Amino acid sequence: MGPSEVVAAYGAAWLETDEAKRRELLGQAWSEEGTYLDPTGRADGREGLVQHIAGFHAMFPGHRIDIASGVDEHDNYIRFAWKMIGPDEAQVMEGVDFGSLDADGKISSIVGFFGPWPEVAR
């Protein structure tokens, strides 16, 4: 799979409420030893991310994370935008993820940022 397909499988894992299906999707997209980091926490390893996503679903029932851009990739680094959609289909939050790919093309790290870009300090 190329970077766009890997990110699509990763995004599908965030949508998946069934743990076994989420684990299967992350098996396609996420390195066994991958690291996820965002302002709310950290998940180490594939199983850690399976549980982190479960925590998201528990904390925000009926919400989803949609990939909101194409995937920009160079030298095994990636970036893409996402948005959180509430049960009423309104956008709750937006953000951007930066990551790296391992030698097999799976995601080995993601660092996520929440919200729009900050204003320029003047």
Rosetta constraint file for C-alpha pairs under 8 A:
AtomPair CA 1 CA 5 HARMONIC 5.65 0.50
AtomPair CA 1 CA 6 HARMONIC 6.13 0.50
AtomPair CA 1 CA 105 HARMONIC 7.22 0.50
AtomPair CA 2 CA 6 HARMONIC 6.18 0.50
AtomPair CA 2 CA 105 HARMONIC 7.03 0.50
AtomPair CA 3 CA 7 HARMONIC 6.11 0.50
AtomPair CA 3 CA 71 HARMONIC 6.95 0.50
AtomPair CA 3 CA 73 HARMONIC 7.14 0.50
AtomPair CA 3 CA 78 HARMONIC 7.65 0.50
AtomPair CA 3 CA 105 HARMONIC 7.10 0.50
AtomPair CA 4 CA 8 HARMONIC 6.11 0.50
AtomPair CA 4 CA 70 HARMONIC 7.24 0.50
AtomPair CA 4 CA 71 HARMONIC 5.64 0.50
AtomPair CA 5 CA 9 HARMONIC 6.24 0.50
AtomPair CA 6 CA 10 HARMONIC 6.19 0.50
AtomPair CA 6 CA 28 HARMONIC 7.19 0.50
AtomPair CA 6 CA 29 HARMONIC 4.91 0.50
AtomPair CA 6 CA 105 HARMONIC 7.73 0.50
AtomPair CA 6 CA 106 HARMONIC 6.62 0.50
AtomPair CA 6 CA 107 HARMONIC 7.46 0.50
AtomPair CA 7 CA 11 HARMONIC 5.94 0.50
AtomPair CA 7 CA 29 HARMONIC 6.98 0.50
AtomPair CA 7 CA 71 HARMONIC 7.45 0.50
AtomPair CA 8 CA 12 HARMONIC 6.10 0.50
AtomPair CA 8 CA 67 HARMONIC 7.63 0.50
AtomPair CA 9 CA 13 HARMONIC 6.26 0.50
AtomPair CA 9 CA 25 HARMONIC 5.70 0.50
AtomPair CA 9 CA 26 HARMONIC 7.01 0.50
AtomPair CA 9 CA 28 HARMONIC 6.88 0.50
AtomPair CA 9 CA 29 HARMONIC 5.85 0.50
AtomPair CA 10 CA 14 HARMONIC 6.73 0.50
AtomPair CA 10 CA 25 HARMONIC 6.69 0.50
AtomPair CA 10 CA 26 HARMONIC 6.07 0.50
AtomPair CA 10 CA 29 HARMONIC 5.60 0.50
AtomPair CA 10 CA 30 HARMONIC 7.16 0.50
AtomPair CA 11 CA 15 HARMONIC 6.68 0.50
AtomPair CA 11 CA 65 HARMONIC 7.33 0.50
AtomPair CA 11 CA 66 HARMONIC 6.72 0.50
AtomPair CA 11 CA 67 HARMONIC 6.19 0.50
AtomPair CA 12 CA 16 HARMONIC 6.27 0.50
AtomPair CA 12 CA 22 HARMONIC 7.83 0.50
AtomPair CA 12 CA 25 HARMONIC 7.06 0.50
AtomPair CA 13 CA 21 HARMONIC 7.66 0.50
AtomPair CA 13 CA 22 HARMONIC 4.75 0.50
AtomPair CA 13 CA 23 HARMONIC 7.53 0.50
AtomPair CA 13 CA 25 HARMONIC 5.53 0.50
AtomPair CA 13 CA 26 HARMONIC 6.24 0.50
AtomPair CA 14 CA 22 HARMONIC 7.47 0.50
AtomPair CA 14 CA 53 HARMONIC 6.17 0.50
AtomPair CA 14 CA 64 HARMONIC 7.30 0.50
AtomPair CA 14 CA 65 HARMONIC 6.27 0.50
AtomPair CA 15 CA 64 HARMONIC 5.89 0.50
AtomPair CA 15 CA 65 HARMONIC 6.46 0.50
AtomPair CA 15 CA 66 HARMONIC 7.77 0.50
AtomPair CA 16 CA 21 HARMONIC 6.77 0.50
AtomPair CA 16 CA 22 HARMONIC 5.47 0.50
AtomPair CA 17 CA 21 HARMONIC 7.98 0.50
AtomPair CA 17 CA 22 HARMONIC 7.11 0.50
AtomPair CA 17 CA 54 HARMONIC 7.27 0.50
AtomPair CA 17 CA 57 HARMONIC 7.16 0.50
AtomPair CA 18 CA 22 HARMONIC 6.13 0.50
AtomPair CA 19 CA 23 HARMONIC 6.06 0.50
AtomPair CA 19 CA 50 HARMONIC 7.17 0.50
AtomPair CA 19 CA 54 HARMONIC 7.57 0.50
AtomPair CA 20 CA 24 HARMONIC 6.25 0.50
AtomPair CA 21 CA 25 HARMONIC 6.25 0.50
AtomPair CA 22 CA 26 HARMONIC 6.19 0.50
AtomPair CA 22 CA 50 HARMONIC 6.70 0.50
AtomPair CA 23 CA 27 HARMONIC 6.08 0.50
AtomPair CA 23 CA 46 HARMONIC 7.91 0.50
AtomPair CA 23 CA 47 HARMONIC 7.59 0.50
AtomPair CA 23 CA 50 HARMONIC 6.15 0.50
AtomPair CA 24 CA 28 HARMONIC 6.73 0.50
AtomPair CA 25 CA 29 HARMONIC 6.52 0.50
AtomPair CA 26 CA 30 HARMONIC 5.00 0.50
AtomPair CA 26 CA 46 HARMONIC 6.93 0.50
AtomPair CA 26 CA 50 HARMONIC 7.72 0.50
AtomPair CA 27 CA 31 HARMONIC 7.47 0.50
AtomPair CA 27 CA 32 HARMONIC 7.73 0.50
AtomPair CA 27 CA 46 HARMONIC 7.66 0.50
AtomPair CA 28 CA 106 HARMONIC 7.37 0.50
AtomPair CA 29 CA 106 HARMONIC 5.02 0.50
AtomPair CA 29 CA 107 HARMONIC 6.04 0.50
AtomPair CA 30 CA 34 HARMONIC 6.40 0.50
AtomPair CA 30 CA 46 HARMONIC 6.38 0.50
AtomPair CA 30 CA 106 HARMONIC 5.15 0.50
AtomPair CA 30 CA 107 HARMONIC 4.76 0.50
AtomPair CA 30 CA 108 HARMONIC 6.41 0.50
AtomPair CA 31 CA 45 HARMONIC 7.39 0.50
AtomPair CA 31 CA 46 HARMONIC 6.57 0.50
AtomPair CA 31 CA 102 HARMONIC 7.14 0.50
AtomPair CA 31 CA 106 HARMONIC 5.40 0.50
AtomPair CA 31 CA 107 HARMONIC 5.62 0.50
AtomPair CA 31 CA 108 HARMONIC 5.12 0.50
AtomPair CA 32 CA 45 HARMONIC 5.47 0.50
AtomPair CA 32 CA 46 HARMONIC 4.98 0.50
AtomPair CA 32 CA 47 HARMONIC 7.94 0.50
AtomPair CA 33 CA 44 HARMONIC 6.77 0.50
AtomPair CA 33 CA 45 HARMONIC 4.23 0.50
AtomPair CA 33 CA 46 HARMONIC 6.30 0.50
AtomPair CA 33 CA 108 HARMONIC 6.92 0.50
AtomPair CA 34 CA 44 HARMONIC 6.23 0.50
AtomPair CA 34 CA 45 HARMONIC 4.86 0.50
AtomPair CA 34 CA 46 HARMONIC 6.23 0.50
AtomPair CA 34 CA 107 HARMONIC 6.72 0.50
AtomPair CA 34 CA 108 HARMONIC 4.17 0.50
AtomPair CA 34 CA 109 HARMONIC 5.29 0.50
AtomPair CA 35 CA 42 HARMONIC 7.35 0.50
AtomPair CA 35 CA 43 HARMONIC 5.89 0.50
AtomPair CA 35 CA 44 HARMONIC 4.74 0.50
AtomPair CA 35 CA 45 HARMONIC 5.95 0.50
AtomPair CA 35 CA 108 HARMONIC 6.30 0.50
AtomPair CA 35 CA 109 HARMONIC 4.70 0.50
AtomPair CA 35 CA 110 HARMONIC 6.46 0.50
AtomPair CA 36 CA 42 HARMONIC 5.52 0.50
AtomPair CA 36 CA 43 HARMONIC 5.00 0.50
AtomPair CA 36 CA 44 HARMONIC 6.44 0.50
AtomPair CA 36 CA 49 HARMONIC 7.02 0.50
AtomPair CA 36 CA 109 HARMONIC 5.71 0.50
AtomPair CA 36 CA 110 HARMONIC 4.89 0.50
AtomPair CA 36 CA 111 HARMONIC 6.19 0.50
AtomPair CA 36 CA 112 HARMONIC 7.94 0.50
AtomPair CA 37 CA 41 HARMONIC 5.97 0.50
AtomPair CA 37 CA 42 HARMONIC 4.45 0.50
AtomPair CA 37 CA 43 HARMONIC 6.55 0.50
AtomPair CA 37 CA 110 HARMONIC 6.19 0.50
AtomPair CA 37 CA 111 HARMONIC 4.88 0.50
AtomPair CA 37 CA 112 HARMONIC 6.21 0.50
AtomPair CA 38 CA 42 HARMONIC 6.49 0.50
AtomPair CA 38 CA 111 HARMONIC 5.78 0.50
AtomPair CA 38 CA 112 HARMONIC 4.63 0.50
AtomPair CA 38 CA 113 HARMONIC 6.22 0.50
AtomPair CA 38 CA 114 HARMONIC 7.89 0.50
AtomPair CA 39 CA 112 HARMONIC 7.36 0.50
AtomPair CA 39 CA 113 HARMONIC 6.93 0.50
AtomPair CA 39 CA 114 HARMONIC 7.38 0.50
AtomPair CA 43 CA 48 HARMONIC 4.88 0.50
AtomPair CA 43 CA 49 HARMONIC 5.23 0.50
AtomPair CA 43 CA 52 HARMONIC 6.37 0.50
AtomPair CA 44 CA 48 HARMONIC 5.15 0.50
AtomPair CA 44 CA 49 HARMONIC 6.75 0.50
AtomPair CA 45 CA 49 HARMONIC 6.50 0.50
AtomPair CA 46 CA 50 HARMONIC 6.33 0.50
AtomPair CA 47 CA 51 HARMONIC 6.39 0.50
AtomPair CA 48 CA 52 HARMONIC 6.13 0.50
AtomPair CA 49 CA 53 HARMONIC 6.09 0.50
AtomPair CA 50 CA 54 HARMONIC 6.41 0.50
AtomPair CA 51 CA 55 HARMONIC 6.25 0.50
AtomPair CA 52 CA 56 HARMONIC 6.46 0.50
AtomPair CA 53 CA 57 HARMONIC 6.44 0.50
AtomPair CA 54 CA 58 HARMONIC 6.24 0.50
AtomPair CA 55 CA 59 HARMONIC 6.03 0.50
AtomPair CA 56 CA 60 HARMONIC 5.88 0.50
AtomPair CA 57 CA 61 HARMONIC 5.30 0.50
AtomPair CA 57 CA 62 HARMONIC 7.45 0.50
AtomPair CA 57 CA 63 HARMONIC 7.22 0.50
AtomPair CA 62 CA 86 HARMONIC 6.50 0.50
AtomPair CA 62 CA 87 HARMONIC 4.97 0.50
AtomPair CA 63 CA 84 HARMONIC 6.82 0.50
AtomPair CA 63 CA 85 HARMONIC 5.59 0.50
AtomPair CA 63 CA 86 HARMONIC 4.48 0.50
AtomPair CA 63 CA 87 HARMONIC 5.49 0.50
AtomPair CA 64 CA 84 HARMONIC 5.60 0.50
AtomPair CA 64 CA 85 HARMONIC 5.33 0.50
AtomPair CA 64 CA 86 HARMONIC 6.67 0.50
AtomPair CA 65 CA 82 HARMONIC 6.65 0.50
AtomPair CA 65 CA 83 HARMONIC 5.65 0.50
AtomPair CA 65 CA 84 HARMONIC 4.51 0.50
AtomPair CA 65 CA 85 HARMONIC 6.34 0.50
AtomPair CA 66 CA 82 HARMONIC 5.53 0.50
AtomPair CA 66 CA 83 HARMONIC 5.42 0.50
AtomPair CA 66 CA 84 HARMONIC 6.38 0.50
AtomPair CA 66 CA 85 HARMONIC 7.38 0.50
AtomPair CA 67 CA 80 HARMONIC 7.43 0.50
AtomPair CA 67 CA 81 HARMONIC 6.14 0.50
AtomPair CA 67 CA 82 HARMONIC 4.35 0.50
AtomPair CA 67 CA 83 HARMONIC 6.60 0.50
AtomPair CA 68 CA 80 HARMONIC 7.44 0.50
AtomPair CA 68 CA 81 HARMONIC 5.12 0.50
AtomPair CA 68 CA 82 HARMONIC 4.51 0.50
AtomPair CA 68 CA 83 HARMONIC 6.18 0.50
AtomPair CA 69 CA 80 HARMONIC 5.77 0.50
AtomPair CA 69 CA 81 HARMONIC 5.19 0.50
AtomPair CA 69 CA 82 HARMONIC 6.94 0.50
AtomPair CA 70 CA 80 HARMONIC 6.23 0.50
AtomPair CA 70 CA 81 HARMONIC 7.71 0.50
AtomPair CA 71 CA 78 HARMONIC 6.57 0.50
AtomPair CA 71 CA 79 HARMONIC 5.92 0.50
AtomPair CA 71 CA 80 HARMONIC 5.08 0.50
AtomPair CA 72 CA 78 HARMONIC 5.49 0.50
AtomPair CA 72 CA 79 HARMONIC 5.29 0.50
AtomPair CA 72 CA 80 HARMONIC 6.42 0.50
AtomPair CA 73 CA 77 HARMONIC 5.50 0.50
AtomPair CA 73 CA 78 HARMONIC 4.42 0.50
AtomPair CA 73 CA 79 HARMONIC 6.69 0.50
AtomPair CA 74 CA 78 HARMONIC 6.73 0.50
AtomPair CA 76 CA 100 HARMONIC 5.64 0.50
AtomPair CA 76 CA 101 HARMONIC 5.08 0.50
AtomPair CA 76 CA 102 HARMONIC 7.32 0.50
AtomPair CA 76 CA 105 HARMONIC 7.83 0.50
AtomPair CA 77 CA 98 HARMONIC 7.43 0.50
AtomPair CA 77 CA 99 HARMONIC 5.65 0.50
AtomPair CA 77 CA 100 HARMONIC 4.30 0.50
AtomPair CA 77 CA 101 HARMONIC 6.17 0.50
AtomPair CA 78 CA 98 HARMONIC 5.68 0.50
AtomPair CA 78 CA 99 HARMONIC 5.05 0.50
AtomPair CA 78 CA 100 HARMONIC 5.87 0.50
AtomPair CA 78 CA 101 HARMONIC 7.56 0.50
AtomPair CA 79 CA 96 HARMONIC 7.02 0.50
AtomPair CA 79 CA 97 HARMONIC 5.49 0.50
AtomPair CA 79 CA 98 HARMONIC 4.39 0.50
AtomPair CA 79 CA 99 HARMONIC 6.23 0.50
AtomPair CA 80 CA 96 HARMONIC 5.71 0.50
AtomPair CA 80 CA 97 HARMONIC 5.57 0.50
AtomPair CA 80 CA 98 HARMONIC 6.87 0.50
AtomPair CA 81 CA 94 HARMONIC 7.48 0.50
AtomPair CA 81 CA 95 HARMONIC 5.76 0.50
AtomPair CA 81 CA 96 HARMONIC 4.27 0.50
AtomPair CA 81 CA 97 HARMONIC 6.29 0.50
AtomPair CA 82 CA 94 HARMONIC 5.80 0.50
AtomPair CA 82 CA 95 HARMONIC 5.45 0.50
AtomPair CA 82 CA 96 HARMONIC 5.98 0.50
AtomPair CA 82 CA 97 HARMONIC 7.67 0.50
AtomPair CA 83 CA 91 HARMONIC 6.77 0.50
AtomPair CA 83 CA 92 HARMONIC 7.49 0.50
AtomPair CA 83 CA 93 HARMONIC 5.65 0.50
AtomPair CA 83 CA 94 HARMONIC 4.14 0.50
AtomPair CA 83 CA 95 HARMONIC 6.20 0.50
AtomPair CA 84 CA 91 HARMONIC 5.87 0.50
AtomPair CA 84 CA 92 HARMONIC 5.43 0.50
AtomPair CA 84 CA 93 HARMONIC 5.06 0.50
AtomPair CA 84 CA 94 HARMONIC 6.11 0.50
AtomPair CA 85 CA 89 HARMONIC 5.58 0.50
AtomPair CA 85 CA 90 HARMONIC 5.61 0.50
AtomPair CA 85 CA 91 HARMONIC 4.54 0.50
AtomPair CA 85 CA 92 HARMONIC 5.56 0.50
AtomPair CA 85 CA 93 HARMONIC 7.33 0.50
AtomPair CA 86 CA 90 HARMONIC 5.49 0.50
AtomPair CA 86 CA 91 HARMONIC 6.30 0.50
AtomPair CA 86 CA 92 HARMONIC 6.10 0.50
AtomPair CA 93 CA 114 HARMONIC 7.21 0.50
AtomPair CA 93 CA 115 HARMONIC 6.05 0.50
AtomPair CA 94 CA 114 HARMONIC 6.13 0.50
AtomPair CA 94 CA 115 HARMONIC 5.02 0.50
AtomPair CA 94 CA 116 HARMONIC 6.48 0.50
AtomPair CA 95 CA 112 HARMONIC 7.17 0.50
AtomPair CA 95 CA 113 HARMONIC 5.45 0.50
AtomPair CA 95 CA 114 HARMONIC 4.39 0.50
AtomPair CA 95 CA 115 HARMONIC 5.01 0.50
AtomPair CA 95 CA 116 HARMONIC 6.38 0.50
AtomPair CA 96 CA 112 HARMONIC 5.91 0.50
AtomPair CA 96 CA 113 HARMONIC 5.41 0.50
AtomPair CA 96 CA 114 HARMONIC 6.80 0.50
AtomPair CA 97 CA 110 HARMONIC 6.27 0.50
AtomPair CA 97 CA 111 HARMONIC 5.65 0.50
AtomPair CA 97 CA 112 HARMONIC 4.26 0.50
AtomPair CA 97 CA 113 HARMONIC 6.20 0.50
AtomPair CA 98 CA 110 HARMONIC 5.57 0.50
AtomPair CA 98 CA 111 HARMONIC 5.29 0.50
AtomPair CA 98 CA 112 HARMONIC 6.35 0.50
AtomPair CA 99 CA 107 HARMONIC 6.94 0.50
AtomPair CA 99 CA 108 HARMONIC 7.29 0.50
AtomPair CA 99 CA 109 HARMONIC 5.06 0.50
AtomPair CA 99 CA 110 HARMONIC 4.17 0.50
AtomPair CA 99 CA 111 HARMONIC 6.13 0.50
AtomPair CA 100 CA 107 HARMONIC 5.83 0.50
AtomPair CA 100 CA 108 HARMONIC 5.59 0.50
AtomPair CA 100 CA 109 HARMONIC 5.29 0.50
AtomPair CA 100 CA 110 HARMONIC 6.82 0.50
AtomPair CA 101 CA 105 HARMONIC 5.24 0.50
AtomPair CA 101 CA 106 HARMONIC 5.23 0.50
AtomPair CA 101 CA 107 HARMONIC 4.43 0.50
AtomPair CA 101 CA 108 HARMONIC 5.20 0.50
AtomPair CA 101 CA 109 HARMONIC 7.18 0.50
AtomPair CA 102 CA 106 HARMONIC 5.48 0.50
AtomPair CA 102 CA 107 HARMONIC 6.24 0.50
AtomPair CA 102 CA 108 HARMONIC 5.51 0.50
